Amino acid sequence: MTDSLYNPLAPCRWPVHLLAGSVAGLAEHCLMFPFDSVKTRLQSLCPCPETRCPTAMHSLLSMVKREGLLRSLKGVNAVVLGTIPAHALYYTVYENSKAYLLNNPRVSSSTSYAISGALATVVHDAVMNPAEVVKQRMQMIFSPYGNSLECIRCIYIREGLKAFYRSYITQLTLNVPYQCTHFMIYEYMQSLLNPHHNYNPFSHLVSGGIAGGIAAAVTTPFDCVKTVLNTQQTPRFNTTYRLLTQNGHTAYYKGLADGIRTIYYLRGTSGFFRGFQARIIFQVPSTALSWSAYELCKYLLFMRS
């Protein structure tokens, strides 16, 4: 399929992007979810046995052996419910913004990709942030919640609605540079591997994996801060861990700067790279699968119509 037919879908075929984006989001977040659980535990300030394991794979095997395979999937239903609308809007905003900006001769292509990625991220995170909070609370080793609905109810009663958006600014601080980097590298790799922008499964898979891996690597410190903000209310420890204990229902870490100070105080600079390996292992195949699923759905829906 030629570039003239396949690429200009964005301005006129937004339902295609909604559906394809939903499928892509499910592929990205669900298939590698156990490694995301490992990453959350390593980055959280709550002590867990996984921190003593030499690699992310050893951490996952330790978790599964101790708690069972299903425990590594706890919280995935919250991700599914948040991902479908969030990724549908994410790809729709990105494609439409990109198509609009690329038609402006005063805006370079790389700038168009970066701006489109930033706009898509703001919309995506507004929908996804509450699901991310619930997911990470469920992933914790001492999580007291039996299911996602119970988790939502408890968070709302004890901490209020603001708890679902406490990490929103941090999430944007993480995801805007992540997605700008991600989209620019993906589009650049496409220009090398697939210059005619035909449907090419291999190029989408490779470009997506490389883009996701590089973007994840450079934004890991902010991901650590986000995890600390999202998981700080789970649960109380004895006096050995009094620095991590919550005082009633008041959050110790109220925002980005507070989270950065706390991580540095408790763990030093290495604390900002906790879960680095697990994040890369999760992100590379996830983004590769996401772009592959998105481009496949877009192609099939376009051909069918």
N, C-alpha and C positions, 0 to 999 in steps of 0.2 A: 504494500500500500504506500502511496506516495505521500510526501510531506504535505502537499497542498490539500490532500483529502483528510489525512489523519490528525494533523496538529491543530487545525482551526476549530476543533470541536468545542473549545472552551466557551466562546461567547454565545453559542446558540444551542448547545446540547447539555445544559447543566444537570438534567436528570441522570445522564450517563455518569457524570462525575459523582453525584450523590450516591448512586448504587455502587459504583466501582470503588469509591472511597471507603464505604462501609465494609466491603469485603476485604479491602487492603488492610484496614485497621484491625479486623479480627485476625487476619493472618499474622500481622506484626506482633500483636500483644499476647496472643494465646498460645502459639506453638512453642515459644521459648520461655513461657511463664515461670517454670521452676527456677531458672537462673535469675530471673528478676526477684524472686523471693530470697535467694541467696544474697543478692546485692543489697536488698533492703536491710537484712539482718546485719550484714557487715558494716553498713554505713550508720545504722542506728547507734545511739549511745547506750542502749540496753545491752548488758553482757550476754553473750550466747556462745555455745561451743564452736560454732562455725568459724570464729575468729582465730582459732588455733590450727585450722587446716591450712596446708601449704598452697593449695590451688582452689579455684572455684569449683572444679569438678569434685575434688575431695569434700568440699563443703556441702555440695548437693547430695553426694552419696551418704555423708554423715547424717544429714537431715532426714533423708528417706529411710535410712536404716533405723534411726531412733524414733521417728514419728510416723513413718509410712508414706507411700507415694502421694496419697490424696492430700496430705498436709502441705506438700509443696505447691499444690494448686489452690490453696485457700485464698479467697479474694478474687479469683478469676471471674466469677459472675458479676462482680461490681465493675470490672474492667470491660466486660462484654457490653453491659448496659450503657456505660459511658462512651465506649469506643465507637459504637455504631453512629450516633448523631455527631460526635466530635470529628471523626475522620471524614464523614460525609461532607460536613461544612468545610473542613480543612482543605481537602482537595478541590472542592468547588471554588472556594475563595482563591486558592493559589492559581488554578487554571485560568479563571476569569481575570484576575489581576495581571497575571503574566501576559495574557493575550492583549489586554488593554495597553500595558506599558511597552510591550514590544512594538506596538504600532506608533509609538512616540519616538521620532528620530532623535530627540534630545536626551533620551535615556538609554544608556548602554545596556546590553543584554545581561551582563553580570549584575548590574544594579537592579534591573527588572526582576531577576530571580530572587535577589536578596530582599527587596521590598515586598514582593509577593509572598515570600516565605514568612516574613515578619507579620504581615497582615493575617495570613492564615493561622499563625501560631496564637495570636491574640484571641481570635474567635475559638479556636480549638481548645485552648487552656481554660477559657471561661466555662466551657461545658465539661471538660475532663477533670478539672481540679478536684471537685468533690469526690468523684470516683477514685481518684488517685489517693486521697486521704483515707477513704474506706479500705481500699486495697492494701495499703501499707500497714494500717492498723491490724488487718486480718493476717498479714504475713508474719507478724512478730511471734517470736518463740513463746512468749507468755500471754498471747492474745486471749482475752477472756470471752470473746464474742463467738457465739455459735454459728451465726450466719450474717450476711451483709445487712439485712434489715434490722437485726438487733444492734449491729454496730452503728448504723445510721441513727437509730432512735437514741442510743446511749450518748453518742457524741452531741446530738442536738439538745438533749435534756441537760447534760452536764456542762457543756461548753458553749452552746448557742450556735446560731447559724454561721457566725464569723469563723468558727473552727474549720469549716469546709473551704474557706478561702484564706486562711492564715498564711499559706505558702504561695499564694497566687503571684505576688510580685517576684518572689524568688523563682517560681516556676517560669515566669516570663523572662527573668534575667538569665535563666538557664536555657530556655527553649528558643528564644529569639535568636541568639548567636548560634545555637545548635542548628536550627532549621535554616538560617541564612547560609551557614557553612554547608549543610547537608544539600540544599537545593543547588547551590552554585557548583559544588563538586559533582553532583549527579548530572547536571546539565552539561558540565565540561566533559565528563566522561562519555556522555552520549555523543557529544560533538566529535570525540575521537573514535569511539567504537561503532557508532551508528549515525554518521553524518547526514544521512538522508532522512533520518527520523521515521523509518519504517517500523513496523512491529517486529522486534527482534528480541526474543526471550533471553538469549545469552547476554546481550548488552544491558538489558534492564536488570538482570540478576547481579551481574558484576558491578555495574555502576551503583546500584543501590547498596550493595554490601560495602564497597569502598567508601562511599559517601557517609553511610551510617557509622562505620568504624572510626573514621577520622573525626567526624563531628562529636561522637561520644567521647573520644579520648580527650579532646581539648576542653570539654565542658563538665568533666567529672567533678571538679571541686564544687560547682554550684549544685550538682545533683546530690552531693553529700549534705549540703546545707538544707536542701528541700526535704530530704529524708528525715533529718533531725527535727525539723519543724512539724512534719506530718506525724511523727511517731512519738513525740515527747510525752503524751499523756498515758502511755501504756507502760507497764503498770507500776505500782510502788515496789521498791526494793527495801531490804533491811539497811541498817546504818552503815554497812560496809560500802554501800553505793549511795551514800546520802547526797552526794553531788548530783545524782541523777534522779533523786526522789522528787515527786511533785508535791507542791504545797496546796492541798485542797484541789480545787479545780482551776487554779490560776496557772497559766502556761509560763514556764521559765523563759522560753525563747520566743520573743514576740515578732521577730522579723529577720530580714536578711543579715543586717549588721550584728544583731544579737546572736544569731546562729553561727556566724563566722567566728566571733569572739569565743563562743563556748567550745567549738570544735578545736580551735587553736589552743585554748587553755587546757583542755583535757587530753588532747592527742598530738598537739604540735602540727607541723606542716604535713606530716604523713597522714593525718586524719582526713585531709581533703582528697585523698586518693584511695580511701577505703572502698573496696568493691570494684576497683578499676577493672580487674580481669573479668569479673562476672558481668560487668556492664558491657564490655566489648564483646564477650561471648554471646550475650543476649542481643546486642544491637546489630551486629554484622548480619547474621542470618535473618533477623527480624525485618530490617529495612530492605534486605535483598528480596525476601518473600513479599513484603508489602508492595514494593514497586512492581514486582513480577505479577502479583495478583491484580494490582490496579491497572496496569497496562493491558493485561489479558482481558479483564472485564470490559475495559474501555473499547478494546479492539472488537470483541465479540458483539457487544451491544451496538457498536457503530455498524458493523457488517450486517447485523440482523435488521437494522433500521433502514 
